[in-house]
Amino acid sequence: MQKKIEQYCQEHTNPESKLLHELVTETFAHTAFPEMEIGHLEGAFLRILVRLLRAKRILELGTFTGYSSLVMAEGLPDDGKLITCDIDPETTQIAKKYWSRSPHGKKIELRFGPALETLKTIEGLFDLEPV
């Protein structure tokens, strides 16, 4: 049953963009744990969730190479903001490279450092955040 549901979702979801596909390819080629990257269907779900919630401000803990940040930013309005926290300079460098190539990258702000410390510096409420 699960395979049929996944197949249905694949058939009824827009294809992954060229930019996101390139990000996945680089993630698998240049990181030690590429399976940490979310998949295309999970990304499409996150994008839809952001739109359905009409989120304008998102908090993400853990950036990795930026796939989830980018798809959620795609769901944000032009004045939306996603703040993402991470401590890995190598994987976040990949993320920043792809964010800079996307028109939605301007909505993403990386806070580099341990999340427990970073969170103390962030004010305001979020429409979508980890629980």
C-alpha positions as CSV (number, residue, x, y, z in Angstrom):
1,M,0.0,0.0,0.0
2,Q,2.8,2.4,0.9
3,K,4.4,1.9,-2.5
4,K,1.2,2.7,-4.2
5,I,0.7,5.9,-2.2
6,E,4.2,7.0,-2.9
7,Q,3.8,6.3,-6.6
8,Y,0.6,8.3,-6.7
9,C,2.3,11.2,-5.0
10,Q,5.2,11.1,-7.4
11,E,2.8,11.0,-10.4
12,H,0.8,14.0,-9.1
13,T,3.7,16.2,-7.8
14,N,5.5,18.7,-10.0
15,P,9.0,17.5,-11.0
16,E,11.9,18.7,-8.9
17,S,13.4,21.9,-10.2
18,K,16.8,21.8,-11.9
19,L,18.3,23.8,-9.1
20,L,17.1,21.4,-6.4
21,H,18.2,18.4,-8.4
22,E,21.7,19.9,-8.7
23,L,21.7,20.5,-4.9
24,V,20.8,16.9,-4.2
25,T,23.5,15.7,-6.7
26,E,26.1,17.8,-4.9
27,T,24.9,16.8,-1.5
28,F,25.3,13.1,-2.4
29,A,28.7,13.7,-4.0
30,H,30.3,15.9,-1.3
31,T,28.8,15.1,2.1
32,A,29.4,12.2,4.5
33,F,25.7,11.7,5.3
34,P,23.7,12.6,2.2
35,E,20.7,10.7,3.5
36,M,20.1,13.6,5.9
37,E,18.7,15.5,2.9
38,I,14.9,15.5,2.7
39,G,13.4,14.0,-0.5
40,H,11.5,15.7,-3.2
41,L,8.1,14.6,-1.9
42,E,8.9,15.8,1.6
43,G,10.1,19.1,0.2
44,A,6.9,19.5,-1.9
45,F,4.9,18.8,1.3
46,L,6.8,21.5,3.3
47,R,6.3,24.0,0.5
48,I,2.6,23.4,0.5
49,L,2.4,23.5,4.3
50,V,4.1,26.9,4.3
51,R,1.6,28.2,1.8
52,L,-1.4,26.6,3.6
53,L,-0.4,28.2,6.9
54,R,0.3,31.5,5.1
55,A,3.5,31.5,7.0
56,K,5.6,34.7,6.9
57,R,8.3,33.8,9.4
58,I,9.8,30.3,9.8
59,L,12.4,28.9,12.2
60,E,14.5,25.9,11.1
61,L,17.0,24.1,13.4
62,G,19.6,22.3,11.3
63,T,20.3,23.5,7.8
64,F,22.5,20.7,6.3
65,T,22.9,21.7,2.6
66,G,19.7,23.8,2.5
67,Y,17.2,21.8,0.5
68,S,14.4,22.2,3.1
69,S,15.2,25.9,3.7
70,L,15.0,26.5,0.0
71,V,11.7,24.7,-0.6
72,M,10.1,26.4,2.4
73,A,11.4,29.8,1.2
74,E,9.7,29.1,-2.1
75,G,6.4,28.8,-0.2
76,L,6.9,32.1,1.6
77,P,5.5,35.4,0.3
78,D,8.1,37.9,-1.0
79,D,8.3,39.6,2.4
80,G,8.6,36.3,4.3
81,K,11.7,35.3,6.2
82,L,13.2,31.9,7.2
83,I,15.8,31.8,9.9
84,T,17.9,28.7,9.9
85,C,20.5,27.7,12.5
86,D,23.5,25.4,11.9
87,I,27.1,24.8,13.0
88,D,28.6,23.0,10.0
89,P,30.7,25.4,7.8
90,E,31.1,22.9,5.0
91,T,27.4,21.9,4.5
92,T,26.1,25.4,5.0
93,Q,28.6,26.7,2.4
94,I,26.8,24.4,-0.1
95,A,23.4,25.7,1.1
96,K,24.5,29.3,0.6
97,K,25.7,28.6,-2.9
98,Y,22.3,27.3,-3.9
99,W,20.3,29.9,-2.1
100,S,22.3,32.6,-4.0
101,R,21.1,31.0,-7.3
102,S,17.5,31.1,-6.3
103,P,15.2,34.2,-6.3
104,H,13.9,32.9,-3.0
105,G,17.3,32.8,-1.4
106,K,16.9,36.4,-0.2
107,K,14.3,35.2,2.2
108,I,16.8,32.9,4.1
109,E,19.0,34.0,6.9
110,L,21.6,31.6,8.3
111,R,22.4,32.0,11.9
112,F,25.7,30.2,12.4
113,G,26.4,28.8,15.8
114,P,25.0,26.4,18.4
115,A,21.2,26.6,18.2
116,L,20.8,26.9,22.0
117,E,22.9,30.0,21.9
118,T,21.5,31.4,18.7
119,L,17.9,31.0,19.9
120,K,18.6,33.4,22.7
121,T,19.3,36.1,20.1
122,I,16.1,35.7,18.1
123,E,13.1,37.8,19.0
124,G,9.5,37.5,17.9
125,L,7.1,34.8,17.0
126,F,7.2,32.3,14.2
127,D,4.4,30.9,12.0
128,L,6.2,27.6,11.6
129,E,8.9,26.3,14.0
130,P,10.2,23.0,15.3
131,V,8.3,21.5,18.3
